[in-house]
């Protein structure tokens, strides 16, 4: 059985529940969802989807760097939005962090997210 490696970055917010920022198993890294929390305060960086999505991708990038990969190594994103009218805003922000060719992706509209966040992103990386 392949052993799991726990990945934790001090430059991303600590987990707010019983989980890790990311887990590597074999050639894959499974990153837990990141919302727009400041790593310093543990609070949302602002009220808008744009502010929160920007910070969420920064947080995910910090976890990726701790694991020795980049956001261009993502093979699948899952995005969660409390308001799907912010879809194009999130697309524009994602393109600042990920180069083409883009990975697979799902985007889900949800009723709520932890801490009242408007956006969350999770990812699967391939090494």
Beta strands, then each sheet from edge to edge (+ up, - down):
strand 1: 5-7
strand 2: 22-25
strand 3: 28-34
strand 4: 74-81
strand 5: 104-109
strand 6: 119-126
sheet 1: 1+ 2- 3+ 6- 4+ 5+
end
